[in-house]
Amino acid sequence: MAEREQAAEVPGWLWSAIGGDPGIQDPYSHFRSLGNAPACSHAVADFAFKDPRFAPMAPVPSDRPFWRTFNRWLIMLDGAPHSAIRRLIVGALSANAVEPYRPLVEATVQRLLDELEPIGEMDLRAQFAFKLPTAVIAELMDLPDVVRDGLEQLLVDVDLAFTHQDQEEYLARGDRAITELLARMGRLILEREARPGDDLISRLIAGTDGRQGSIPDHEDLVANAVFLLEAGHQSTMNALASGVYTLLVHASQLERLRHDPSLIPGAVEEMLRFNSPIGIVPRTARQDLDLPHACVRAGTTIPFFLGAANRDPDVFSEPDTFDVARTHNPHLAFASGFHRCAGAALARMELQVALSALIRRLPELRLRRQPRWTGVVPFRALDELRVTWTALVADPQ
């Protein structure tokens, strides 16, 4: 019994390994050494995400504006408050609801590439993968100029606070950014309550009529409008940058897409599986549970590593092989169950449209220099992605 209980805990050496640079660059070899441990198991993660006997992570005990707001976000809520907010967001961002946005996404991609293509090179992460979902969510919300002014930097400050949680400088910047975003979105929600339009914010407000269950309070609505801004770009940015990088270092797979664009939807799923943009999703057992390979005591938190689960050899054939034509791909990059990513349909659309346009418009796209990974937890992200597509020029010497 004690041996099986211990199996549910993540050993300290793993945290040390994936916190150091070699582990950041390649965490998968460390995950493999844990074998079928619950934190790395696709089956256990999928079970925990879907079973109500597991709860999301506990609120962060802090009075900082950054963490107080984070504790109100959809991913942190449980029970009736979670259901109330999720109902609004899922209704506004379901696959059917976002399909009419495809022309907007396509136009945004083309505008960005029109600006970038003549330059011949870019940091694809910062200049394309970041700007695309940020611009799309801003358009879907119909944000006025007063809200958009400096928005990108505010979102960068929030991102940095998450990835540098142990550094006061970044948390202080996160506090200021969150406070400003709450003020802007709070004013905007009050305006849209008085004068609703045909936009994402107005649709969220319209869903609070109380006909389908509990009603979120104003502060929860504002906090989750900010959450949509943050979540609307973070995962998609990381997935697009890491996915394009993976294609560029797997030339044969990129060539398959160039010859057969019908593979692009499946390629997007493989990009999400191969380097999952969200590194960890913790779940806490509400009661004693008997899981495969482990007994979990009530109150035990299992930090599920999505990158490990998405390379589980019990589920995926040749899990460390990148295959754009993979047919069986039940990855958990968007998690599953009650807390499955509410914006998954929009993210998929953005990734598919962006990948298709990049392949079509930049046939000579290639790495300018090797990037480095910046972390495993909470996000799997590249520091940059310097690429070029200019014709190769012979060395004059």
JOFENGI-V419895 format. One record per backbone hydrogen bond with DSSP energy under -1.0 kcal/mol. NH is the residue of the N-H (numbers start at 1). CO is the residue of the C=O. If there is no record, write none. Layout:
BEGIN
nh/co
NH/CO
NH/CO
END
This chain:
BEGIN
nh/co
5/1
6/2
7/3
8/5
9/6
14/11
15/11
16/12
17/13
18/14
24/20
25/21
26/22
31/27
32/28
33/29
34/31
35/32
37/34
40/37
41/38
45/41
46/42
47/43
48/44
49/45
50/46
51/47
54/51
55/284
62/60
68/64
69/65
70/66
71/67
72/69
73/70
76/73
83/79
84/80
85/81
86/82
87/83
88/84
89/85
90/86
91/87
92/88
93/89
98/94
99/95
101/98
102/99
105/101
106/102
107/103
108/104
109/105
110/106
111/107
112/108
113/109
114/110
115/111
116/112
117/113
119/116
120/116
122/387
124/385
127/123
128/124
129/124
130/125
132/128
134/130
135/131
136/132
137/133
138/134
139/135
140/136
141/137
143/138
147/144
148/144
149/145
151/148
154/150
155/151
156/152
157/153
158/154
159/155
160/156
161/157
162/158
163/159
164/160
167/164
171/167
172/168
173/169
174/170
175/171
176/172
177/173
178/174
179/175
180/176
181/177
182/178
183/179
184/180
185/181
186/182
187/183
188/184
189/185
190/186
191/187
192/188
193/189
194/190
195/191
200/140
203/199
204/200
205/201
206/202
207/203
208/205
221/217
222/218
223/219
224/220
225/221
226/222
227/223
228/224
229/225
230/226
231/227
232/228
233/230
234/230
237/233
238/234
239/235
240/236
241/237
242/238
243/239
244/240
245/241
246/242
247/243
248/244
249/245
250/247
254/250
255/251
256/252
257/253
258/254
259/255
260/256
263/260
264/261
267/263
268/264
269/265
270/266
271/267
272/268
273/269
274/270
275/271
279/378
281/304
283/302
284/55
285/300
286/53
289/296
291/294
294/291
296/289
299/285
300/297
302/283
304/281
304/302
305/39
309/305
310/306
311/308
312/309
315/312
316/312
321/318
326/323
331/329
335/332
338/49
340/337
341/334
344/341
347/343
348/344
349/345
350/346
351/347
352/348
353/349
354/350
355/351
356/352
357/353
358/354
359/355
360/356
361/357
362/358
365/362
366/388
368/386
369/386
374/381
380/277
383/372
387/122
388/366
389/120
END
